[in-house]
Amino acid sequence: MTKNLFKTALAVVSVGSLMSGCDFEQPEAGCFVQDSTSWAMKYDLVGEPKLADGTACTAVPPEAEPVGVFKFVDPDHPDNAVLTLRPAGLAALALRDPGASSLQTATGKLASEADAEDFCAATDFSVATVDAAPAGTAPRTTITYAFSNVRVYSAPSAPGTQLTGELKYTKDGCTSTYVARAQWPAIPCDPESDVPAETCGVGSGLNPDFAVTCAPNAHLCVPAKSIPSFVDSAN
C-alpha cells in the first residue's frame, strides 16, 4: 500500500458570490483522517474487569493515552482504505517484544464515504497485542487491545480529527470493556492550573469549537462529550 498523501484539509469554496441563479450542492467530504502519532484517547468503563472464570480483577488501561492513528490507501483500489490504531500502552512495551512489532497495531477496514451523520465506519480490526518479556523488576506481561465499531467523524467542520469506538482490553487475563473517545492533537494539561492554555482552553492549540476536558490522572486533553464533542452540542 502507498501512503495517502492527501492530509486532512478540506477547501470549501463558495460560488454563490460568483454566480447567481444557480443551486449547487456541496460535494461529500469523503473519509478524511488526521494522520498522527499524537491523538488523545479516553476510555469510559462499560464492563468491570474480570478473569475468564468471572472473578473480579484490577488490571485496566490508563484513563487516557496517546494513540497513533493513520489512514492508508492503495491508489489502485481507493475503496480499500485501511485505518490503523497504535496505543501508547503497547508502543511503550515494544522493545520488550521486538519480534512482533506488526502485531502491536490494530488494523481495520475504513469506509470510503461518510454516512448521513458524517461518520466513517472502520470495521474488522485485528487485535493489537504485546507479549513483553521481563525487564529488571518488571514481570512478563501480555496486553491486548480489541477495537470494534470504530467511527471517525469526518464532517467539513472537523474532518477526521475525532473518533469513537469500543474497546475490549485484556492484561494478563484480566478483561474489561470501554467506550473510547479520541481527538487530535494530544495536548498535555494540568488539572490544577488556572491558566486556560494549560487546561485545554484558549492557547492550548486545540480546536476552540471542541468540547474538551483535562483528564485528571493522565493529564491529557480529551473529549468532554460523546463524539462529535463540540461546545454547542447537547450530547
C-alpha positions in Angstrom: 0.0 0.0 0.0 1.0 3.5 -0.7 0.6 6.2 2.0 -2.2 8.6 1.1 -0.5 11.9 0.6 -3.7 13.9 0.9 -3.7 15.2 4.5 -6.9 16.2 6.3 -7.5 19.5 4.6 -10.8 20.5 3.1 -11.2 23.6 1.0 -14.8 24.8 0.9 -15.2 27.4 -1.9 -18.4 29.4 -2.1 -19.5 30.1 -5.6 -22.7 31.9 -4.6 -20.9 35.3 -4.7 -19.5 34.5 -8.2 -22.6 33.1 -9.9 -26.3 33.9 -9.3 -29.4 31.9 -10.1 -27.6 28.5 -9.7 -28.1 26.0 -6.9 -25.0 24.0 -6.1 -24.8 21.1 -3.7 -21.7 20.8 -1.6 -19.8 17.6 -2.5 -19.5 14.9 0.1 -16.3 15.2 2.1 -15.2 11.6 1.9 -13.4 9.9 4.8 -10.6 12.1 6.0 -8.4 11.1 8.8 -5.7 13.2 10.5 -2.6 11.1 10.3 -0.6 11.5 13.5 1.2 9.6 16.2 -0.4 12.1 18.7 -4.1 11.5 19.2 -5.5 11.5 22.8 -7.9 8.7 23.6 -10.1 8.4 26.7 -11.6 5.2 27.9 -15.0 5.1 29.7 -15.7 1.9 31.6 -18.6 -0.2 30.4 -17.9 -3.7 31.7 -16.0 -4.3 35.0 -12.6 -6.1 34.8 -12.9 -9.9 35.3 -10.9 -13.0 34.7 -12.2 -15.7 32.4 -13.9 -17.5 35.3 -15.8 -14.3 36.3 -13.6 -13.4 39.2 -13.0 -9.7 39.7 -9.6 -8.4 38.9 -7.9 -5.0 38.7 -5.9 -4.6 35.5 -7.2 -1.7 33.5 -5.9 0.6 30.7 -4.8 4.1 31.6 -7.6 6.7 32.0 -6.4 8.2 28.7 -3.3 7.9 26.5 -1.7 9.0 23.2 -2.6 6.8 20.2 -1.2 6.7 16.7 -3.9 7.0 14.1 -3.2 6.6 10.3 -5.1 6.0 7.1 -3.6 4.0 4.3 -4.9 3.9 0.7 -4.0 1.7 -2.2 -4.1 4.1 -5.2 -5.2 1.2 -7.5 -8.1 0.3 -5.1 -9.2 3.6 -3.3 -12.2 1.9 -1.8 -10.0 -0.5 0.2 -8.7 2.1 2.7 -7.1 0.9 6.0 -7.3 2.6 9.4 -4.6 1.8 12.0 -4.6 2.4 15.7 -1.5 2.0 17.9 -2.0 2.8 21.6 0.9 4.1 23.7 0.3 1.3 26.2 1.5 -1.2 23.5 4.2 1.0 21.9 5.8 1.7 25.2 6.5 -2.1 25.6 7.6 -2.7 22.0 11.3 -3.1 22.9 10.4 -5.9 25.3 8.6 -7.8 22.4 10.7 -6.9 19.3 9.7 -9.9 17.3 6.1 -8.9 17.0 6.1 -5.1 16.2 3.5 -5.6 13.5 1.1 -7.1 16.0 1.2 -4.0 18.2 -1.0 -2.1 15.8 -4.7 -2.7 15.3 -5.7 -2.6 11.6 -9.2 -2.2 10.2 -11.2 -1.5 7.1 -12.2 2.1 6.6 -15.3 3.2 4.6 -14.7 5.4 1.6 -17.6 7.7 2.3 -19.2 9.1 5.4 -22.7 8.2 6.4 -25.7 10.6 6.9 -24.2 11.7 10.3 -20.8 12.4 8.8 -19.2 9.3 10.4 -16.9 6.9 8.5 -17.1 3.4 9.9 -14.0 1.3 10.5 -14.6 -2.4 10.9 -12.9 -5.8 11.2 -10.0 -4.7 13.3 -7.1 -7.0 14.1 -6.3 -7.5 17.8 -3.3 -5.4 18.8 -1.1 -7.2 21.3 2.2 -7.2 23.0 3.9 -10.1 24.9 6.5 -8.2 26.9 9.4 -10.1 28.3 10.6 -9.5 31.9 12.9 -6.5 32.3 14.6 -5.7 35.6 11.9 -5.7 38.3 9.1 -5.6 35.7 7.5 -9.0 35.2 6.4 -10.6 31.9 3.1 -9.1 30.8 0.7 -9.7 27.9 -1.7 -6.9 26.8 -4.3 -6.9 24.1 -6.5 -4.1 22.7 -9.5 -5.3 20.7 -11.2 -2.4 18.9 -14.7 -2.6 17.3 -17.4 -0.3 16.0 -14.9 2.5 15.4 -16.3 5.6 13.7 -14.3 8.6 12.5 -16.1 12.0 12.4 -15.3 13.4 9.0 -17.6 16.5 8.6 -16.2 19.6 6.9 -16.2 21.4 10.3 -13.7 18.9 11.8 -12.5 16.5 9.1 -11.0 13.4 10.6 -10.0 14.9 14.0 -12.4 13.0 16.3 -13.3 9.3 16.6 -15.1 6.9 18.8 -15.4 3.2 19.2 -15.5 0.2 21.6 -12.5 -1.4 23.3 -12.0 -4.8 25.0 -8.8 -4.5 27.0 -7.1 -7.5 28.4 -4.0 -7.6 30.6 -2.6 -10.9 31.9 -6.1 -12.5 31.6 -8.0 -9.6 33.2 -10.6 -8.2 30.7 -12.7 -5.1 30.8 -14.7 -3.1 28.2 -14.9 0.6 27.3 -16.2 3.2 25.1 -13.3 5.0 23.5 -13.3 8.7 22.6 -10.4 10.4 20.9 -9.3 13.7 19.4 -6.4 15.2 17.6 -3.9 16.5 18.7 -2.9 15.1 22.0 -2.3 18.1 24.2 -0.9 17.8 27.8 -2.8 19.7 30.6 -2.6 20.5 34.3 -5.9 19.9 36.1 -4.8 22.1 39.0 -3.8 25.1 36.8 -5.9 28.3 36.4 -4.3 29.1 33.0 -6.5 28.4 30.1 -3.6 27.3 27.9 -2.7 24.6 30.5 -6.3 23.4 31.0 -7.3 22.7 27.3 -8.6 26.2 26.8 -7.5 29.2 24.7 -3.9 28.9 23.8 -3.7 25.2 24.2 -3.6 24.6 20.4 -6.9 22.7 20.3 -9.8 23.5 18.0 -11.8 26.1 20.0 -15.0 24.5 18.9 -14.2 21.2 20.6 -15.7 20.4 24.0 -12.7 19.2 26.0 -11.7 18.4 29.5 -8.4 17.7 31.3 -8.2 14.0 32.3 -7.1 14.4 35.9 -4.8 11.3 36.1 -3.5 11.1 32.5 -3.0 14.9 32.2 -4.3 14.9 28.7 -6.9 17.0 27.0 -9.8 14.6 25.9 -13.3 14.9 24.5 -15.8 16.1 27.2 -18.8 14.7 25.3 -19.8 11.9 23.1 -18.3 12.2 19.6 -18.7 14.6 18.0 -17.7 16.6 21.0 -18.5 20.3 20.4 -19.1 23.2 22.7 -22.5 23.9 21.3 -23.7 20.3 21.1 -26.2 18.7 23.6 -24.7 15.2 23.6 
